[in-house]
Amino acid sequence: MKKSLLIISSALLLYACGAGKQLAAIEKSPVLTSIDLVNVVEDRVQVIVDPGAFASSTVIFRIPKTVPGTYSSDNYGQYLQDFEALDYKGNPLQFVKLDENSWSISNGTQLDKVRYWVNDTYDTENEVVDAVFSPAGTNIEKDSNFMLNLHGFVGYFDGFKEVPYAIHIKKPADLIATTTLSDQIDRKPDPLWDAFLANRYFEVIDNPIMYAKPNTESFEINGITVTLSLFSPNNVYKASDLKNRMLKMMEAQKKFLGDVDSTKEYNILLYLSDVNKPDAHGFGALEHHTSTVVVLPEAMDIGRLEQAMVDVVSHEFFHIVTPLSVHSKEIQYFDFNDPKMSQHLWMYEGTTEYFANLFQVQQGLISEEDFYERMLGKITNSKFYDDSMSFTEMSKNILEQPYEPNYANVYEKGALINMCLDIILREKSNGEKSMLWLMKELSKKYGSDVPFEDEVLFGEIVQMTYPEVDTFFKEHVIGDTPIDYDVYFSKVGLATKDVEESTGYFFDGQVPYMDVDVQNDSVVFIRENIELNSFFDDLKLQGGDIFKVINGQEINLESLRPIIGESFSWTPETVVSMTVERDGELVSVEGKVGQPVKKVKKIVPLENVDQIIIDLRKAWLKD
């Protein structure tokens, strides 16, 4: 309670003491921030924030608790050390730390600047409970790499988030910056410093900077200059290794989006993590208006790395549609330290994730079967979360229990919500309208500078579309009724069915049906967390059974290897005998190995459907 009263009283003081005049003064002289990347001490860098003169006796300085796009309380103040408030003579001023992210400074009229040291997040992720998601985190690697998600370095003063920031960075001579921040070439203190300008604090945190040795590639896509900057700690990869795949992907995205243009410049900052040392391990990406930060393991082979970049970067790039263009007031006027969350995560993350998959099938990057498999995977994954939880309630309360653990469902059920809406719009408009059409219409109405009212968006969408959309929202997005996806698949001539697929005897592709207990004489047992194939089922074997003897051979990890090799030459008539230990008892089985198959669900086309339904499916997947 005392904290709240203190914050409220300081806000009243700012208002009463002419904060408007102060704001005008700061607009002429931006908040000057300096970051020293040369004199790194114990993996920390020093930051100085000089705001100009204050008219109030109490000033509150903050580092964000939460930033847009993360939907988590990360408390970046925990990485600040040795905080100081200094007067114009360099003497310390008294301050009180209000919470992990806020400092109240006395004698504000005497405040010249604040100074503090910042530790990074990447190499402490294993030490911190609920560590910062790596793409929203920071890295300090002296003379090698600096990932400056600036919300981890630069704070703001209460009441002055809308004033300009001049950011001066002292950096090693052989490292270059990749960022979409405006470069103040004529304002550099000296050649060893970079100088950038942000029009307001949101632009500070919306424009990450990566410093690394030159390893970049740029290309043009329909008026957008895309720059890929890559840091590979062991020099495994170059940006040129990924350029062609990124170019092809983003050309397809632009073709999919059509006339949607919200940026002329887009940067991809790719940090490859070294898994052999304390380093980032939260793999994925974080979107910004004109850039994205991506963190992936350097140990990935080039094929997997390329596909991961396609899936991750395409998702982040589609955020230029929502929430970076279409968003509510909760996003436009985001409170970094006391955020009010919007109820529309079904759109911000769900629409984006859906588009990141849909464009690939529409533009021929994946097959229809691949797309169906992805959607079926999302249906399966969504069942691991609370399928009866209202999506709007989850979204509004995403920072709290029991909603926070269900956040990842925005990428599963959130995408499926959009798939169903897309099919509804296609059906009711004879294939003419779609979710992409809807987002374009909303972009025309709002755009990046005009937010919508959180409570009215559903009504506006229904006015633009059909009553069936209203019913869907009320039942499955606002309401808590699980979705019967077969209802929507049937509208485009599809259905989910159980089918049989061939497997190996002991492996399903690269996935083994066995596991090894290395703490107990390396015994080999049948896994319990996997659905077994017909080979195990026909022999009446069960998950948890421990192999003791196969075809007269006592089994351990080494003796099983040649048997697995022999299995590739087995025919369905081959007879195998086994003894396993089950619940402390020995069980012997014998029988023909057969042709091993597994039962899987597939989305498959229905037979004998009307041409109008076939045309509707074509419009959905190809137009």
PEBEL-V452546 format. One line per field, one symbol per residue. psi: psi as a letter, one per 40 degrees, with the letter a starting at -180 (. if undefined). burial: I if it has 16 or more other ideal C-beta (glycine too) atoms within 10 Angstrom, else O. Layout:
psi = ???
burial = ???
//
This chain:
psi = ddddddddddddddddefddddddddddgihhhhhhedghhffiihhhhheaiieidhhhhiiidiiiedfihegedeeiifhihiaeeeiiiiihhdaeehhhhifdeehdiihiihiiddeedeehhfihhdeeaihhghedihhgheeedhaihhefeeiihhhhhhiideiihhieihhgdeehdieeiihihhdiddddeegihhhiihgiiiihhfehhhhhhhhhdefdiidddedddddddddddddddbehheiehhhhhhhhiheeihiheghaihiideiihhhihdeiiddddddddddddddddeeddheddhiiddddfhhdegihiiefddddddddddddddddddeediidddddddddddddddeeiheehhddddddfeeiieddeedeedecddddddddddddddddefediidddddddddddcidehiihdeedddddddebidddddddddeddafhihgdddddddffiihihihiiiideigbehieiihgeegffihihiefihiadddddefiihehhhdhhfehihaddeddddddddeeiidehhiiihihhfeihhhiiiidahhiihiiihiiiifiiddddddddddee.
burial = OOOOOIIOOIIOIIOOIOIOOIOOOIOOOIIIIIIIIOOIOOOIIIIIIIIIOIIIOIIIIIIIIIIIIIIIOIIIIOIIOOIOIIOOOOOOIOIOOIOOIIIIIOOIOIIIIIIIIIIIIIIIIOOOOOIIIIIIIIIIIOOOIIIIIIIIIIIIIIIIIOIIIIIIIIIIOOIIIIIIIOOOOOOOOOOOIIIIIIOOIIIIIIIIIIIIOOIIIOOOIOOIOIIIIIIIIOOOIOIOIIIOIIIOIIOIIIOIIOOIOIIOOIIIIIIIIIOOOOIIOIIIIIIIIIIIIIIIIIOIOOOOIIOIIIIIIIIIIIIIIIIIIIIIOIIIOIOIIOIOIIIIIIIIIIIIIIIIIIIIIIIOIIOOOOIIIIIIOIIOOIOOIIOOIIIIOIIIOIOOOOIOOIIOIIIIIIIIIIIIIIIIIIIIOOIOIIIIIIIIIIIOOIOIOOIIOIOOIIOOIIOOIIOOIOOIIOOIIIIOOOIOIOOIIOIIIIOIOOOOOOIIIIOIOOOIIIOOOOOOOOIIIIOOOIOIIIIIIOIOIOOOIIIIOIOOOOIOOOOIOOIOOOIOOIOOOOOIOIIIOOOOOOOOOOOOIIOIOIOOOOIOOOOOOOOOIOOIIOIIOOO
//
